[in-house]
Amino acid sequence: MTEDLMDLARRAVAVVPIERWPGWTPVVAACGRGILLDERTIVFENGDFMTRRQFPDAIPLLDTPAGLGSLLAVVREAWGRSLYAGERLCRERDYDPDLAWVFVVWLDTGDLHSFNRPTFAELLVAALESAP
């Protein structure tokens, strides 16, 4: 995982601690890569089972579809409402790579809250950080 993705993962875990992430989230910690099995357990590639509390440095792997899916689940739970996070639909001549991904959430007032980011991981972390 790149340093940029690791920084994004650390920002996400600063908002929602790894103990509250869903099961089957792929993670990396100082001792290696693993999977969050349930609310208490991480199983590592070497077969060791540890508790999540033993590895407070564990962060989600945001370079995997499962890691991004887990982050999306955390964002949806944080917002507690219907939202859209996906590719921005636009005409080819209007395409801007810095605005490639869009987040939209409908607020109780009926207004829309939206913003764009260049990558899906950046979009989801920004959405998590701006959750009420």
C-alpha positions, 0 to 999 in steps of 0.5 A: 500500500502506498504512503498516501493510502496509508495516510488516508487509512490512518485518518479514517481510523482516527475518526472511527477506531479499528475496533468499530470496523466491520468483520472481514476488513483486510488490515495491516499492522506492524506484525503483518497483514490480516483480516478482522474476523469479528468485533474482537479478533484479527487473524494474520497471514501466519495463522496467529489470532490476536485481539484488535486491542493488541494492535492499535496500529492496525489500519484498513488496506485501502488498496483492496476492494474489500478494504474500500467496501469496508470503508464505504460501510463505515461512511454509511454508518457514520452518516446514517442516511442514504448517500451516493459515492461513486464515479462522477457522470459527465460528458467527456469534454467536461471530464476533470480527473481532480473531480472524478469521484463524487459524494452526495448525501441528502440532508434532513432539510431536503438539501444535498451535500456533495463534493468531489475528490480525485480517488475513491479512497480520498472521497470516502475518507473526506466523507467520513471526516465530514460526517455529523 
